[in-house]
Amino acid sequence: MRLLLLGGTEFAGRAVAERALARGWELTVFNRGNNPVPEGATALTGDRTAPGGLDALAEGEWDAVVDTWSHAPRAVQDAARLLEDRVGRYVYISSCSVYTWAPPAGYDESAPVVEGEPGADATDYAADKRGGELAALESFGPDRSLLVRAGLLLGPYENVGRLPWWLSRIARGGPTLAPGPRELPLQYVDVRDMADWILDGIEAGLSGPYNMMSPQGHATMGELLEAVVDVVGSDAELRWTAPQVILDAGIEPWTQLPVWVPPATDMHDALHAADVSRAVATGLRCRPVRETVADTWDWLRSIGGEAPQRPDRPRKGVDPEVEAKVLGL
């Protein structure tokens, strides 16, 4: 298979690139050239936000393109229009954020979505991702567009700061604020499992939208944090704390305590309670949480213990003084 990857040097794109090369696919990576492309890939350089920035893509044919763009939808529109007669399928890595807030627990791909414009400049994340979807559909139509509505992504190369923060915090050891309840069901997907599903989907000719995360309860908050303690080999003492105590302390779910959101809330329904039966029925397989944790820890140590951070995403983590106060230390 001949695959064109728009991006491909960070997190989701990097996972797709590595898995495609491992399958022996012919991979072309188009990016700004700020980071080296994986060994074995053909590199094309350009800035899709600049005039003439897509000139490197003026020639060439591919079986599929994978696009991870998260900003102005018009960049997706420009790429899709340029490639529509020379690429078989457009795979756009979108987000479950495109659903109108707040989707009810159990929502599937038919749930209402936000408004978006395929030719728009950047506005907000949800509208930008929906605009990107519409841009792919505009040029490739519903039969040649695969819309991957990703939820929480974890795994090696994470540049958002969720699992790396927990790994670093628990590595410090000592009493640790563990947001309860311990049995809180989570939904996430290891970025490598998503990449494998995408490549399988290209081979199978899949189209349309797919919620992309594990079945609910693939892991719990307790299983995640206990796996971190075990893998890191820390003396951290997880102190499970009731959700209301955490909220009363002014600690923000999801950002200051990454991954966690309180149970029985709109946030939990939206982020950890989607219907993913369509993805599972088409081959999504999710590895055990301990494997995701262990591989991310190995990667984090290999780069000196500090994960890269996307500048357009807020830094994660709770202030140590606030944590100590909640724990009564």
Backbone hydrogen bonds, N-H to C=O, Kabsch-Sander energy under -0.5 kcal/mol:
donor,donor_aa,acceptor,acceptor_aa,energy
3,L,1,M,-0.6
3,L,26,E,-2.7
4,L,64,A,-2.5
5,L,3,L,-0.5
5,L,28,T,-3.1
6,L,4,L,-0.5
6,L,66,V,-2.8
7,G,5,L,-0.9
7,G,30,F,-2.5
11,F,157,Y,-0.7
13,G,10,E,-1.2
14,R,10,E,-1.4
15,A,11,F,-2.4
16,V,12,A,-2.2
17,A,13,G,-2.6
18,E,14,R,-2.7
19,R,15,A,-2.4
20,A,16,V,-2.5
21,L,17,A,-2.4
22,A,18,E,-1.9
23,R,19,R,-1.1
23,R,20,A,-0.5
24,G,21,L,-1.5
25,W,20,A,-2.3
26,E,1,M,-2.6
27,L,25,W,-0.8
28,T,3,L,-2.7
29,V,42,T,-3.3
30,F,5,L,-2.8
30,F,28,T,-0.5
31,N,29,V,-0.5
31,N,44,L,-2.1
41,A,38,P,-2.0
42,T,27,L,-2.8
44,L,29,V,-2.9
46,G,31,N,-2.2
48,R,46,G,-0.6
50,A,47,D,-2.1
53,G,50,A,-2.4
55,D,52,G,-1.6
57,L,54,L,-2.4
58,A,55,D,-1.9
62,W,86,R,-2.3
63,D,2,R,-2.0
64,A,2,R,-1.5
65,V,89,R,-2.4
66,V,4,L,-2.5
67,D,91,V,-2.9
68,T,6,L,-1.1
74,R,120,A,-2.1
75,A,72,A,-1.8
76,V,72,A,-0.6
76,V,73,P,-0.8
77,Q,73,P,-2.3
77,Q,118,P,-0.5
78,D,74,R,-2.6
79,A,75,A,-1.8
80,A,76,V,-3.0
81,R,77,Q,-2.5
82,L,78,D,-1.8
83,L,79,A,-1.9
84,E,80,A,-1.4
86,R,83,L,-2.2
87,V,83,L,-1.1
88,G,62,W,-1.4
89,R,63,D,-0.6
90,Y,144,R,-2.9
91,V,65,V,-3.3
91,V,89,R,-0.6
92,Y,90,Y,-0.6
92,Y,146,L,-2.6
93,I,67,D,-2.8
93,I,91,V,-0.6
94,S,92,Y,-1.2
94,S,148,V,-1.8
96,C,150,A,-2.5
98,V,95,S,-1.6
99,Y,96,C,-1.4
100,T,112,P,-2.4
106,G,273,A,-3.7
107,Y,104,P,-1.5
111,A,108,D,-1.9
114,V,98,V,-3.0
120,A,117,E,-1.6
128,D,124,D,-2.9
129,K,125,Y,-2.5
130,R,126,A,-2.4
131,G,127,A,-2.6
132,G,128,D,-2.1
133,E,129,K,-2.1
134,L,130,R,-2.4
135,A,131,G,-2.1
136,A,132,G,-2.0
137,L,133,E,-2.4
138,E,134,L,-2.3
139,S,135,A,-1.3
140,F,136,A,-2.7
141,G,137,L,-1.9
144,R,140,F,-0.7
144,R,141,G,-0.8
146,L,90,Y,-2.8
147,L,145,S,-0.5
147,L,208,G,-2.2
148,V,92,Y,-2.5
148,V,146,L,-0.7
149,R,147,L,-0.9
149,R,210,Y,-2.6
150,A,94,S,-0.7
150,A,148,V,-1.6
151,G,212,M,-1.9
154,L,189,V,-1.9
158,E,155,G,-1.1
166,W,162,R,-1.8
167,L,163,L,-2.5
168,S,164,P,-2.4
169,R,165,W,-3.0
170,I,166,W,-2.6
171,A,167,L,-1.7
172,R,168,S,-1.1
172,R,169,R,-0.7
173,G,169,R,-0.6
173,G,170,I,-0.9
176,T,237,E,-3.1
178,A,176,T,-0.5
178,A,239,R,-2.1
180,G,241,T,-2.8
184,L,181,P,-1.9
186,L,219,A,-2.6
189,V,152,L,-2.3
191,V,154,L,-3.0
193,D,190,D,-1.0
194,M,190,D,-2.0
195,A,191,V,-2.0
196,D,192,R,-2.2
197,W,193,D,-2.1
198,I,194,M,-2.6
199,L,195,A,-2.4
200,D,196,D,-2.5
201,G,197,W,-2.7
202,I,198,I,-2.2
203,E,199,L,-2.0
204,A,200,D,-2.2
205,G,201,G,-0.8
205,G,202,I,-0.7
206,L,201,G,-2.7
208,G,145,S,-3.0
210,Y,147,L,-2.1
212,M,149,R,-2.7
213,M,211,N,-0.7
214,S,188,Y,-2.7
217,G,186,L,-1.6
218,H,186,L,-0.7
218,H,215,P,-1.9
219,A,186,L,-0.7
221,M,184,L,-1.9
222,G,182,R,-2.7
224,L,220,T,-2.4
225,L,221,M,-2.4
226,E,222,G,-2.6
227,A,223,E,-1.6
228,V,224,L,-1.8
229,V,225,L,-2.3
230,D,226,E,-2.2
231,V,227,A,-2.8
232,V,228,V,-2.7
233,G,229,V,-1.6
234,S,229,V,-1.3
237,E,174,G,-2.2
238,L,236,A,-0.7
239,R,176,T,-3.0
239,R,237,E,-0.5
240,W,238,L,-0.8
241,T,178,A,-2.6
245,V,242,A,-0.5
246,I,242,A,-1.6
247,L,243,P,-2.6
248,D,244,Q,-2.7
249,A,245,V,-1.0
250,G,247,L,-1.9
251,I,246,I,-1.7
254,W,257,L,-1.1
254,W,260,W,-2.3
255,T,253,P,-2.0
256,Q,252,E,-1.3
257,L,252,E,-1.1
259,V,254,W,-0.6
260,W,257,L,-0.9
260,W,258,P,-0.9
265,T,262,P,-0.5
269,D,265,T,-2.3
270,A,266,D,-2.4
271,L,267,M,-2.6
272,H,268,H,-2.5
273,A,269,D,-0.7
275,D,107,Y,-3.0
276,V,274,A,-0.7
280,V,276,V,-2.3
281,A,277,S,-2.5
282,T,278,R,-0.8
282,T,279,A,-0.5
283,G,280,V,-1.7
284,L,279,A,-2.2
287,R,285,R,-0.5
291,E,288,P,-0.7
292,T,288,P,-1.5
293,V,289,V,-2.5
294,A,290,R,-2.8
295,D,291,E,-2.4
296,T,292,T,-2.0
297,W,293,V,-2.4
298,D,294,A,-2.4
299,W,295,D,-2.1
300,L,296,T,-2.7
301,R,297,W,-2.4
302,S,298,D,-1.8
303,I,299,W,-1.0
303,I,300,L,-0.7
304,G,301,R,-1.6
305,G,300,L,-2.9
307,A,305,G,-0.5
310,R,159,N,-3.0
313,R,310,R,-1.5
317,G,255,T,-2.3
323,E,319,D,-2.5
324,A,320,P,-2.5
325,K,321,E,-2.0
326,V,322,V,-2.3
327,L,323,E,-2.0
328,G,325,K,-1.1
329,L,324,A,-3.0
